[in-house]
Amino acid sequence: MAEAERIIGTPDIPEAAGDGPEQSGPDSGETAAAEQDGQRTGSEPEPESEGEPKPEGEGVADAETGAASAGKGKRKIAVLFAVAVVAYAFDLISKMIVVAKLEHHEPIDLIGDWLRLSAIRNAGAAFGFGEAFTIIFTCIAAAVIVVIARLARKLYSLPWAIALGLLLGGALGNLTDRLFRAPGVFEGAVVDFIAPKGFAVFNLADSAIVCGGILIVLLSFRGLDPDGTVHKD
């Protein structure tokens, strides 16, 4: 008998209910979760929500928009100074030629009596006005240059860039004469040489200033600001 039990094997006797492993199930899982929540609530507070993070795509789009605006602004500033340099160069070169070849000589007729080249020295403003206020006009020209330089930082409009470039180039051209020509600094006479019939004699700097001023008036009537904003009344 003992030999038979040894061969067959003694069946396992189940352990007591209290000594066996805990049974898993839906009730036990919920109980464990509730106990963990209770321990967490009693030990430390829930972390406060700091708000939903900003989507990565939106932040990248804002950065790209800002970079594009900055790039456009730099291009408009480059256009402004390019136009100013061209206007100033044409005015300076034309005056050098007039002083060397035309001053103290007979006028040159281009279109009969309607348009001629006649070199004169003008101590006043554009077209010969206000010859007694040379110093004042010199200060005004310098102030115009400073104002244009300040406006350039907020410039996003191509037409405004061209207009301000013409003003800047013309102001620099006449200011150069005021500073470096006789009779002295801040009192120098501007070289004028374009003489239409029945009109005052002027130069290329005066023409640039007038063209830039007309363009600014037109842009203002259209409601276009230097920053590119359009006002529709």
FIKOLZA-1660 file (N, C-alpha, C; in steps of 0.1 Angstrom, whole numbers, plus 5000, padded with zeros to 4 digits):
% residues 233
   i   px   py   pz ch aa at
   1 5008 4988 5000  A  M  N
   1 5000 5000 5000  A  M CA
   1 5009 5012 5000  A  M  C
   2 5019 5012 5008  A  A  N
   2 5028 5024 5009  A  A CA
   2 5035 5025 4996  A  A  C
   3 5038 5013 4990  A  E  N
   3 5046 5013 4977  A  E CA
   3 5037 5019 4966  A  E  C
   4 5024 5016 4966  A  A  N
   4 5014 5022 4956  A  A CA
   4 5013 5037 4958  A  A  C
   5 5012 5041 4970  A  E  N
   5 5011 5056 4972  A  E CA
   5 5023 5063 4967  A  E  C
   6 5035 5057 4969  A  R  N
   6 5047 5063 4965  A  R CA
   6 5048 5065 4950  A  R  C
   7 5043 5054 4943  A  I  N
   7 5043 5054 4928  A  I CA
   7 5033 5064 4923  A  I  C
   8 5021 5064 4928  A  I  N
   8 5010 5073 4923  A  I CA
   8 5013 5087 4926  A  I  C
   9 5018 5089 4938  A  G  N
   9 5020 5103 4943  A  G CA
   9 5009 5108 4952  A  G  C
  10 5013 5116 4961  A  T  N
  10 5004 5121 4971  A  T CA
  10 4998 5134 4965  A  T  C
  11 4985 5135 4964  A  P  N
  11 4979 5148 4958  A  P CA
  11 4982 5160 4967  A  P  C
  12 4984 5171 4960  A  D  N
  12 4987 5184 4968  A  D CA
  12 4975 5188 4976  A  D  C
  13 4978 5192 4988  A  I  N
  13 4967 5197 4997  A  I CA
  13 4967 5212 4995  A  I  C
  14 4955 5218 4992  A  P  N
  14 4955 5232 4990  A  P CA
  14 4958 5239 5003  A  P  C
  15 4965 5251 5002  A  E  N
  15 4968 5258 5014  A  E CA
  15 4956 5265 5019  A  E  C
  16 4958 5270 5031  A  A  N
  16 4947 5277 5038  A  A CA
  16 4944 5290 5030  A  A  C
  17 4931 5294 5031  A  A  N
  17 4927 5306 5024  A  A CA
  17 4935 5318 5027  A  A  C
  18 4939 5319 5040  A  G  N
  18 4946 5331 5044  A  G CA
  18 4961 5331 5039  A  G  C
  19 4966 5319 5037  A  D  N
  19 4981 5318 5033  A  D CA
  19 4983 5319 5018  A  D  C
  20 4972 5317 5010  A  G  N
  20 4974 5317 4995  A  G CA
  20 4976 5331 4989  A  G  C
  21 4980 5331 4976  A  P  N
  21 4981 5344 4970  A  P CA
  21 4968 5351 4968  A  P  C
  22 4968 5364 4967  A  E  N
  22 4956 5372 4965  A  E CA
  22 4951 5369 4951  A  E  C
  23 4938 5368 4950  A  Q  N
  23 4931 5366 4937  A  Q CA
  23 4929 5379 4930  A  Q  C
  24 4932 5379 4917  A  S  N
  24 4930 5392 4909  A  S CA
  24 4917 5392 4903  A  S  C
  25 4912 5404 4901  A  G  N
  25 4898 5405 4894  A  G CA
  25 4894 5419 4894  A  G  C
  26 4883 5422 4888  A  P  N
  26 4878 5436 4887  A  P CA
  26 4877 5443 4901  A  P  C
  27 4872 5435 4911  A  D  N
  27 4870 5442 4924  A  D CA
  27 4883 5445 4930  A  D  C
  28 4892 5436 4929  A  S  N
  28 4905 5438 4936  A  S CA
  28 4913 5449 4929  A  S  C
  29 4912 5451 4915  A  G  N
  29 4918 5462 4908  A  G CA
  29 4913 5475 4912  A  G  C
  30 4899 5476 4913  A  E  N
  30 4893 5489 4917  A  E CA
  30 4897 5492 4931  A  E  C
  31 4898 5482 4940  A  T  N
  31 4901 5485 4954  A  T CA
  31 4916 5490 4955  A  T  C
  32 4925 5484 4947  A  A  N
  32 4939 5488 4948  A  A CA
  32 4940 5503 4942  A  A  C
  33 4932 5506 4932  A  A  N
  33 4933 5520 4926  A  A CA
  33 4928 5530 4936  A  A  C
  34 4917 5526 4943  A  A  N
  34 4911 5535 4953  A  A CA
  34 4921 5537 4965  A  A  C
  35 4928 5526 4969  A  E  N
  35 4938 5528 4980  A  E CA
  35 4949 5537 4975  A  E  C
  36 4954 5536 4963  A  Q  N
  36 4965 5544 4958  A  Q CA
  36 4960 5559 4957  A  Q  C
  37 4948 5561 4953  A  D  N
  37 4943 5575 4952  A  D CA
  37 4942 5581 4966  A  D  C
  38 4937 5573 4976  A  G  N
  38 4936 5578 4989  A  G CA
  38 4950 5581 4995  A  G  C
  39 4960 5572 4992  A  Q  N
  39 4973 5575 4997  A  Q CA
  39 4979 5588 4990  A  Q  C
  40 4976 5590 4978  A  R  N
  40 4982 5601 4970  A  R CA
  40 4975 5614 4975  A  R  C
  41 4962 5613 4978  A  T  N
  41 4955 5625 4983  A  T CA
  41 4959 5629 4997  A  T  C
  42 4962 5619 5005  A  G  N
  42 4966 5623 5018  A  G CA
  42 4981 5627 5019  A  G  C
  43 4989 5622 5010  A  S  N
  43 5004 5625 5011  A  S CA
  43 5008 5638 5004  A  S  C
  44 5003 5640 4992  A  E  N
  44 5008 5652 4985  A  E CA
  44 4997 5657 4975  A  E  C
  45 4996 5670 4973  A  P  N
  45 4985 5675 4964  A  P CA
  45 4987 5672 4950  A  P  C
  46 4976 5672 4943  A  E  N
  46 4976 5670 4928  A  E CA
  46 4984 5682 4922  A  E  C
  47 4993 5679 4912  A  P  N
  47 4999 5690 4905  A  P CA
  47 4989 5698 4897  A  P  C
  48 4991 5711 4898  A  E  N
  48 4982 5720 4891  A  E CA
  48 4985 5721 4877  A  E  C
  49 4975 5722 4869  A  S  N
  49 4976 5723 4854  A  S CA
  49 4981 5737 4851  A  S  C
  50 4991 5738 4843  A  E  N
  50 4997 5751 4838  A  E CA
  50 4992 5755 4825  A  E  C
  51 4981 5750 4821  A  G  N
  51 4976 5754 4808  A  G CA
  51 4981 5745 4796  A  G  C
  52 4974 5744 4786  A  E  N
  52 4977 5736 4775  A  E CA
  52 4989 5742 4767  A  E  C
  53 4999 5734 4764  A  P  N
  53 5010 5739 4757  A  P CA
  53 5006 5744 4743  A  P  C
  54 5013 5754 4738  A  K  N
  54 5010 5759 4725  A  K CA
  54 5015 5749 4714  A  K  C
  55 5006 5747 4704  A  P  N
  55 5010 5737 4694  A  P CA
  55 5023 5741 4687  A  P  C
  56 5031 5731 4684  A  E  N
  56 5044 5734 4678  A  E CA
  56 5043 5741 4664  A  E  C
  57 5033 5736 4657  A  G  N
  57 5031 5742 4643  A  G CA
  57 5028 5757 4644  A  G  C
  58 5020 5761 4653  A  E  N
  58 5016 5775 4654  A  E CA
  58 5028 5784 4658  A  E  C
  59 5037 5779 4667  A  G  N
  59 5048 5787 4671  A  G CA
  59 5058 5788 4659  A  G  C
  60 5060 5777 4651  A  V  N
  60 5068 5778 4640  A  V CA
  60 5063 5788 4629  A  V  C
  61 5050 5788 4628  A  A  N
  61 5043 5797 4618  A  A CA
  61 5046 5811 4622  A  A  C
  62 5044 5814 4635  A  D  N
  62 5046 5828 4640  A  D CA
  62 5061 5832 4638  A  D  C
  63 5070 5823 4640  A  A  N
  63 5084 5826 4638  A  A CA
  63 5087 5829 4624  A  A  C
  64 5081 5821 4615  A  E  N
  64 5084 5823 4601  A  E CA
  64 5078 5836 4596  A  E  C
  65 5066 5839 4601  A  T  N
  65 5059 5852 4597  A  T CA
  65 5068 5864 4601  A  T  C
  66 5073 5863 4614  A  G  N
  66 5082 5874 4619  A  G CA
  66 5094 5875 4610  A  G  C
  67 5100 5864 4607  A  A  N
  67 5112 5865 4599  A  A CA
  67 5110 5870 4585  A  A  C
  68 5098 5866 4579  A  A  N
  68 5095 5871 4566  A  A CA
  68 5092 5886 4566  A  A  C
  69 5086 5891 4577  A  S  N
  69 5083 5906 4578  A  S CA
  69 5096 5913 4579  A  S  C
  70 5106 5908 4588  A  A  N
  70 5119 5914 4589  A  A CA
  70 5126 5915 4576  A  A  C
  71 5125 5904 4568  A  G  N
  71 5132 5903 4555  A  G CA
  71 5127 5914 4546  A  G  C
  72 5113 5915 4546  A  K  N
  72 5107 5925 4537  A  K CA
  72 5111 5939 4541  A  K  C
  73 5111 5941 4554  A  G  N
  73 5115 5955 4559  A  G CA
  73 5130 5958 4554  A  G  C
  74 5139 5948 4555  A  K  N
  74 5153 5951 4551  A  K CA
  74 5154 5953 4536  A  K  C
  75 5146 5946 4528  A  R  N
  75 5146 5949 4514  A  R CA
  75 5141 5963 4510  A  R  C
  76 5131 5967 4517  A  K  N
  76 5125 5981 4515  A  K CA
  76 5135 5991 4519  A  K  C
  77 5142 5989 4530  A  I  N
  77 5153 5998 4534  A  I CA
  77 5164 5999 4524  A  I  C
  78 5168 5987 4518  A  A  N
  78 5178 5986 4508  A  A CA
  78 5174 5994 4496  A  A  C
  79 5161 5993 4492  A  V  N
  79 5156 6001 4480  A  V CA
  79 5156 6016 4483  A  V  C
  80 5153 6020 4495  A  L  N
  80 5153 6034 4499  A  L CA
  80 5167 6040 4497  A  L  C
  81 5177 6033 4502  A  F  N
  81 5191 6038 4502  A  F CA
  81 5197 6037 4488  A  F  C
  82 5192 6027 4480  A  A  N
  82 5197 6025 4466  A  A CA
  82 5192 6037 4458  A  A  C
  83 5179 6040 4459  A  V  N
  83 5173 6052 4452  A  V CA
  83 5180 6065 4456  A  V  C
  84 5183 6066 4469  A  A  N
  84 5190 6078 4474  A  A CA
  84 5204 6080 4469  A  A  C
  85 5211 6068 4468  A  V  N
  85 5225 6069 4463  A  V CA
  85 5225 6073 4448  A  V  C
  86 5215 6067 4440  A  V  N
  86 5215 6070 4426  A  V CA
  86 5211 6085 4424  A  V  C
  87 5201 6090 4431  A  A  N
  87 5197 6104 4430  A  A CA
  87 5209 6113 4434  A  A  C
  88 5215 6110 4445  A  Y  N
  88 5226 6118 4450  A  Y CA
  88 5238 6118 4440  A  Y  C
  89 5241 6106 4434  A  A  N
  89 5252 6105 4425  A  A CA
  89 5250 6113 4412  A  A  C
  90 5238 6112 4407  A  F  N
  90 5234 6119 4395  A  F CA
  90 5235 6134 4397  A  F  C
  91 5230 6139 4409  A  D  N
  91 5231 6153 4412  A  D CA
  91 5245 6158 4413  A  D  C
  92 5253 6150 4421  A  L  N
  92 5267 6154 4423  A  L CA
  92 5275 6155 4411  A  L  C
  93 5274 6144 4402  A  I  N
  93 5282 6144 4390  A  I CA
  93 5278 6155 4380  A  I  C
  94 5264 6157 4379  A  S  N
  94 5260 6168 4370  A  S CA
  94 5265 6182 4375  A  S  C
  95 5265 6184 4388  A  K  N
  95 5270 6197 4393  A  K CA
  95 5285 6198 4390  A  K  C
  96 5293 6188 4392  A  M  N
  96 5307 6188 4389  A  M CA
  96 5310 6192 4374  A  M  C
  97 5302 6186 4365  A  I  N
  97 5303 6188 4351  A  I CA
  97 5299 6203 4348  A  I  C
  98 5288 6207 4354  A  V  N
  98 5284 6221 4351  A  V CA
  98 5294 6231 4356  A  V  C
  99 5300 6229 4368  A  V  N
  99 5310 6239 4373  A  V CA
  99 5322 6239 4365  A  V  C
 100 5326 6227 4360  A  A  N
 100 5338 6226 4352  A  A CA
 100 5337 6231 4337  A  A  C
 101 5325 6228 4331  A  K  N
 101 5323 6231 4317  A  K CA
 101 5314 6242 4313  A  K  C
 102 5304 6245 4322  A  L  N
 102 5294 6255 4319  A  L CA
 102 5295 6268 4326  A  L  C
 103 5299 6268 4338  A  E  N
 103 5300 6280 4346  A  E CA
 103 5309 6291 4340  A  E  C
 104 5304 6303 4340  A  H  N
 104 5311 6314 4333  A  H CA
 104 5312 6313 4318  A  H  C
 105 5302 6305 4313  A  H  N
 105 5301 6304 4298  A  H CA
 105 5287 6307 4294  A  H  C
 106 5285 6308 4281  A  E  N
 106 5272 6311 4276  A  E CA
 106 5262 6299 4278  A  E  C
 107 5250 6302 4280  A  P  N
 107 5240 6290 4282  A  P CA
 107 5239 6282 4269  A  P  C
 108 5236 6269 4271  A  I  N
 108 5234 6260 4261  A  I CA
 108 5219 6257 4258  A  I  C
 109 5215 6259 4246  A  D  N
 109 5201 6257 4243  A  D CA
 109 5199 6242 4240  A  D  C
 110 5189 6236 4247  A  L  N
 110 5186 6222 4244  A  L CA
 110 5174 6221 4235  A  L  C
 111 5163 6229 4238  A  I  N
 111 5151 6229 4230  A  I CA
 111 5148 6244 4227  A  I  C
 112 5155 6250 4218  A  G  N
 112 5153 6264 4215  A  G CA
 112 5154 6272 4227  A  G  C
 113 5144 6281 4229  A  D  N
 113 5143 6290 4241  A  D CA
 113 5136 6283 4252  A  D  C
 114 5130 6271 4249  A  W  N
 114 5121 6265 4259  A  W CA
 114 5129 6258 4270  A  W  C
 115 5141 6253 4267  A  L  N
 115 5149 6246 4277  A  L CA
 115 5163 6248 4274  A  L  C
 116 5170 6254 4284  A  R  N
 116 5185 6256 4282  A  R CA
 116 5192 6252 4295  A  R  C
 117 5205 6251 4294  A  L  N
 117 5214 6249 4305  A  L CA
 117 5222 6261 4308  A  L  C
 118 5219 6267 4320  A  S  N
 118 5226 6279 4324  A  S CA
 118 5230 6278 4339  A  S  C
 119 5243 6279 4341  A  A  N
 119 5248 6277 4355  A  A CA
 119 5247 6289 4363  A  A  C
 120 5241 6288 4375  A  I  N
 120 5240 6299 4384  A  I CA
 120 5242 6293 4398  A  I  C
 121 5245 6303 4408  A  R  N
 121 5247 6299 4422  A  R CA
 121 5235 6304 4429  A  R  C
 122 5228 6295 4436  A  N  N
 122 5216 6299 4443  A  N CA
 122 5218 6297 4459  A  N  C
 123 5216 6308 4466  A  A  N
 123 5218 6308 4480  A  A CA
 123 5205 6305 4488  A  A  C
 124 5194 6304 4480  A  G  N
 124 5181 6302 4486  A  G CA
 124 5177 6287 4486  A  G  C
 125 5164 6285 4486  A  A  N
 125 5158 6272 4486  A  A CA
 125 5157 6267 4472  A  A  C
 126 5149 6257 4470  A  A  N
 126 5147 6252 4456  A  A CA
 126 5141 6262 4447  A  A  C
 127 5145 6263 4435  A  F  N
 127 5140 6272 4425  A  F CA
 127 5143 6287 4428  A  F  C
 128 5153 6289 4437  A  G  N
 128 5157 6303 4439  A  G CA
 128 5149 6311 4449  A  G  C
 129 5141 6304 4457  A  F  N
 129 5133 6312 4467  A  F CA
 129 5140 6313 4480  A  F  C
 130 5138 6324 4487  A  G  N
 130 5143 6326 4500  A  G CA
 130 5158 6327 4501  A  G  C
 131 5165 6335 4494  A  E  N
 131 5179 6336 4494  A  E CA
 131 5185 6341 4507  A  E  C
 132 5177 6348 4515  A  A  N
 132 5181 6354 4527  A  A CA
 132 5181 6344 4539  A  A  C
 133 5177 6331 4536  A  F  N
 133 5175 6321 4547  A  F CA
 133 5183 6309 4544  A  F  C
 134 5196 6311 4540  A  T  N
 134 5204 6300 4536  A  T CA
 134 5206 6290 4548  A  T  C
 135 5210 6295 4560  A  I  N
 135 5213 6287 4571  A  I CA
 135 5200 6279 4575  A  I  C
 136 5188 6286 4575  A  I  N
 136 5176 6279 4579  A  I CA
 136 5173 6267 4569  A  I  C
 137 5175 6269 4556  A  F  N
 137 5173 6259 4547  A  F CA
 137 5183 6247 4549  A  F  C
 138 5195 6251 4553  A  T  N
 138 5205 6240 4556  A  T CA
 138 5201 6232 4567  A  T  C
 139 5195 6238 4578  A  C  N
 139 5190 6230 4590  A  C CA
 139 5178 6222 4586  A  C  C
 140 5170 6227 4577  A  I  N
 140 5158 6220 4573  A  I CA
 140 5162 6207 4565  A  I  C
 141 5172 6209 4557  A  A  N
 141 5177 6197 4549  A  A CA
 141 5182 6187 4558  A  A  C
 142 5190 6191 4568  A  A  N
 142 5196 6181 4578  A  A CA
 142 5184 6174 4586  A  A  C
 143 5174 6182 4590  A  A  N
 143 5163 6176 4597  A  A CA
 143 5155 6166 4589  A  A  C
 144 5154 6169 4576  A  V  N
 144 5147 6160 4567  A  V CA
 144 5154 6146 4566  A  V  C
 145 5167 6147 4565  A  I  N
 145 5176 6135 4565  A  I CA
 145 5174 6126 4577  A  I  C
 146 5174 6133 4589  A  V  N
 146 5172 6126 4602  A  V CA
 146 5158 6119 4602  A  V  C
 147 5148 6127 4598  A  V  N
 147 5134 6121 4599  A  V CA
 147 5133 6109 4589  A  V  C
 148 5139 6110 4578  A  I  N
 148 5138 6099 4568  A  I CA
 148 5145 6086 4574  A  I  C
 149 5157 6089 4580  A  A  N
 149 5164 6078 4586  A  A CA
 149 5156 6071 4597  A  A  C
 150 5148 6078 4605  A  R  N
 150 5140 6073 4615  A  R CA
 150 5128 6065 4609  A  R  C
 151 5122 6070 4599  A  L  N
 151 5111 6063 4592  A  L CA
 151 5115 6050 4586  A  L  C
 152 5128 6049 4582  A  A  N
 152 5132 6037 4575  A  A CA
 152 5131 6025 4584  A  A  C
 153 5131 6026 4597  A  R  N
 153 5130 6015 4606  A  R CA
 153 5117 6008 4605  A  R  C
 154 5106 6016 4601  A  K  N
 154 5093 6010 4601  A  K CA
 154 5088 6009 4586  A  K  C
 155 5097 6008 4577  A  L  N
 155 5093 6009 4563  A  L CA
 155 5090 5995 4557  A  L  C
 156 5078 5993 4552  A  Y  N
 156 5075 5980 4546  A  Y CA
 156 5067 5982 4533  A  Y  C
 157 5068 5994 4527  A  S  N
 157 5061 5998 4515  A  S CA
 157 5071 6002 4504  A  S  C
 158 5070 5995 4493  A  L  N
 158 5080 5998 4482  A  L CA
 158 5078 6012 4476  A  L  C
 159 5065 6017 4473  A  P  N
 159 5064 6031 4469  A  P CA
 159 5069 6041 4478  A  P  C
 160 5067 6039 4491  A  W  N
 160 5072 6048 4501  A  W CA
 160 5087 6047 4501  A  W  C
 161 5093 6036 4499  A  A  N
 161 5108 6035 4499  A  A CA
 161 5113 6043 4487  A  A  C
 162 5107 6042 4476  A  I  N
 162 5111 6050 4464  A  I CA
 162 5110 6065 4467  A  I  C
 163 5098 6069 4473  A  A  N
 163 5096 6083 4475  A  A CA
 163 5106 6089 4485  A  A  C
 164 5108 6082 4496  A  L  N
 164 5117 6086 4506  A  L CA
 164 5131 6086 4501  A  L  C
 165 5135 6076 4493  A  G  N
 165 5148 6076 4487  A  G CA
 165 5150 6088 4478  A  G  C
 166 5140 6093 4470  A  L  N
 166 5142 6105 4462  A  L CA
 166 5144 6117 4471  A  L  C
 167 5136 6118 4482  A  L  N
 167 5137 6129 4491  A  L CA
 167 5151 6129 4498  A  L  C
 168 5156 6117 4502  A  L  N
 168 5169 6117 4508  A  L CA
 168 5180 6120 4499  A  L  C
 169 5180 6115 4487  A  G  N
 169 5190 6118 4477  A  G CA
 169 5191 6133 4474  A  G  C
 170 5179 6139 4472  A  G  N
 170 5178 6153 4468  A  G CA
 170 5183 6162 4480  A  G  C
 171 5179 6158 4492  A  A  N
 171 5183 6166 4504  A  A CA
 171 5198 6165 4506  A  A  C
 172 5204 6153 4504  A  L  N
 172 5218 6152 4505  A  L CA
 172 5226 6160 4494  A  L  C
 173 5220 6160 4482  A  G  N
 173 5227 6167 4471  A  G CA
 173 5228 6182 4474  A  G  C
 174 5217 6188 4478  A  N  N
 174 5217 6203 4481  A  N CA
 174 5225 6205 4494  A  N  C
 175 5224 6196 4504  A  L  N
 175 5231 6198 4517  A  L CA
 175 5246 6198 4514  A  L  C
 176 5251 6190 4505  A  T  N
 176 5265 6190 4502  A  T CA
 176 5270 6203 4497  A  T  C
 177 5261 6210 4488  A  D  N
 177 5265 6223 4484  A  D CA
 177 5265 6233 4495  A  D  C
 178 5255 6232 4504  A  R  N
 178 5255 6241 4516  A  R CA
 178 5267 6240 4524  A  R  C
 179 5272 6228 4525  A  L  N
 179 5283 6226 4535  A  L CA
 179 5297 6229 4528  A  L  C
 180 5299 6226 4515  A  F  N
 180 5312 6226 4510  A  F CA
 180 5315 6237 4499  A  F  C
 181 5305 6244 4495  A  R  N
 181 5307 6254 4485  A  R CA
 181 5307 6268 4491  A  R  C
 182 5313 6278 4483  A  A  N
 182 5314 6292 4487  A  A CA
 182 5300 6297 4489  A  A  C
 183 5298 6307 4499  A  P  N
 183 5309 6314 4506  A  P CA
 183 5314 6308 4519  A  P  C
 184 5307 6297 4524  A  G  N
 184 5312 6290 4536  A  G CA
 184 5303 6279 4540  A  G  C
 185 5307 6273 4551  A  V  N
 185 5300 6262 4557  A  V CA
 185 5286 6267 4562  A  V  C
 186 5276 6259 4558  A  F  N
 186 5262 6262 4561  A  F CA
 186 5256 6274 4553  A  F  C
 187 5264 6281 4546  A  E  N
 187 5260 6292 4538  A  E CA
 187 5263 6291 4523  A  E  C
 188 5268 6279 4519  A  G  N
 188 5272 6277 4505  A  G CA
 188 5260 6278 4496  A  G  C
 189 5263 6283 4484  A  A  N
 189 5253 6284 4473  A  A CA
 189 5252 6272 4465  A  A  C
 190 5239 6268 4462  A  V  N
 190 5237 6256 4455  A  V CA
 190 5238 6258 4440  A  V  C
 191 5244 6249 4433  A  V  N
 191 5246 6250 4418  A  V CA
 191 5233 6246 4411  A  V  C
 192 5227 6255 4404  A  D  N
 192 5215 6253 4396  A  D CA
 192 5219 6254 4381  A  D  C
 193 5212 6247 4372  A  F  N
 193 5216 6248 4358  A  F CA
 193 5205 6244 4348  A  F  C
 194 5194 6239 4353  A  I  N
 194 5183 6235 4344  A  I CA
 194 5173 6247 4343  A  I  C
 195 5172 6254 4331  A  A  N
 195 5165 6266 4330  A  A CA
 195 5154 6265 4320  A  A  C
 196 5141 6261 4324  A  P  N
 196 5130 6261 4315  A  P CA
 196 5126 6276 4312  A  P  C
 197 5120 6278 4301  A  K  N
 197 5115 6292 4298  A  K CA
 197 5104 6296 4307  A  K  C
 198 5105 6308 4313  A  G  N
 198 5095 6313 4322  A  G CA
 198 5094 6306 4335  A  G  C
 199 5105 6299 4339  A  F  N
 199 5104 6292 4352  A  F CA
 199 5118 6294 4359  A  F  C
 200 5118 6291 4372  A  A  N
 200 5131 6293 4379  A  A CA
 200 5141 6282 4375  A  A  C
 201 5154 6285 4377  A  V  N
 201 5164 6276 4374  A  V CA
 201 5166 6266 4386  A  V  C
 202 5168 6253 4383  A  F  N
 202 5169 6243 4393  A  F CA
 202 5179 6232 4390  A  F  C
 203 5180 6222 4398  A  N  N
 203 5190 6211 4395  A  N CA
 203 5183 6198 4397  A  N  C
 204 5191 6187 4396  A  L  N
 204 5185 6174 4397  A  L CA
 204 5181 6170 4411  A  L  C
 205 5188 6176 4421  A  A  N
 205 5184 6174 4435  A  A CA
 205 5170 6180 4438  A  A  C
 206 5167 6192 4432  A  D  N
 206 5154 6198 4433  A  D CA
 206 5143 6189 4427  A  D  C
 207 5147 6184 4415  A  S  N
 207 5137 6175 4408  A  S CA
 207 5134 6163 4416  A  S  C
 208 5144 6157 4423  A  A  N
 208 5142 6145 4431  A  A CA
 208 5133 6148 4443  A  A  C
 209 5136 6159 4449  A  I  N
 209 5127 6163 4460  A  I CA
 209 5113 6165 4456  A  I  C
 210 5111 6172 4445  A  V  N
 210 5097 6175 4441  A  V CA
 210 5090 6162 4437  A  V  C
 211 5097 6153 4430  A  C  N
 211 5091 6140 4426  A  C CA
 211 5088 6132 4438  A  C  C
 212 5097 6131 4448  A  G  N
 212 5094 6124 4460  A  G CA
 212 5082 6130 4468  A  G  C
 213 5081 6143 4468  A  G  N
 213 5070 6149 4475  A  G CA
 213 5057 6146 4468  A  G  C
 214 5057 6147 4455  A  I  N
 214 5044 6144 4448  A  I CA
 214 5040 6129 4450  A  I  C
 215 5050 6120 4450  A  L  N
 215 5046 6106 4452  A  L CA
 215 5041 6104 4466  A  L  C
 216 5047 6111 4476  A  I  N
 216 5042 6110 4490  A  I CA
 216 5027 6115 4491  A  I  C
 217 5024 6126 4484  A  V  N
 217 5011 6131 4485  A  V CA
 217 5001 6121 4479  A  V  C
 218 5005 6115 4467  A  L  N
 218 4996 6105 4461  A  L CA
 218 4994 6093 4470  A  L  C
 219 5004 6088 4476  A  L  N
 219 5003 6077 4485  A  L CA
 219 4994 6080 4497  A  L  C
 220 4995 6092 4502  A  S  N
 220 4987 6096 4513  A  S CA
 220 4972 6097 4509  A  S  C
 221 4969 6102 4497  A  F  N
 221 4956 6102 4493  A  F CA
 221 4950 6088 4491  A  F  C
 222 4959 6078 4487  A  R  N
 222 4954 6064 4486  A  R CA
 222 4953 6057 4499  A  R  C
 223 4958 6064 4510  A  G  N
 223 4957 6057 4523  A  G CA
 223 4968 6047 4526  A  G  C
 224 4979 6048 4519  A  L  N
 224 4990 6039 4521  A  L CA
 224 5000 6045 4531  A  L  C
 225 5003 6038 4542  A  D  N
 225 5012 6042 4551  A  D CA
 225 5026 6036 4549  A  D  C
 226 5037 6042 4554  A  P  N
 226 5050 6036 4552  A  P CA
 226 5052 6022 4557  A  P  C
 227 5044 6018 4567  A  D  N
 227 5045 6004 4572  A  D CA
 227 5037 5994 4564  A  D  C
 228 5031 5999 4552  A  G  N
 228 5023 5990 4544  A  G CA
 228 5008 5989 4547  A  G  C
 229 5004 5996 4558  A  T  N
 229 4990 5996 4561  A  T CA
 229 4982 6005 4552  A  T  C
 230 4970 6000 4547  A  V  N
 230 4961 6007 4538  A  V CA
 230 4949 6011 4546  A  V  C
 231 4946 6024 4546  A  H  N
 231 4934 6029 4553  A  H CA
 231 4923 6032 4542  A  H  C
 232 4912 6027 4544  A  K  N
 232 4901 6029 4534  A  K CA
 232 4890 6037 4542  A  K  C
 233 4888 6049 4538  A  D  N
 233 4878 6058 4544  A  D CA
 233 4865 6057 4536  A  D  C
% end
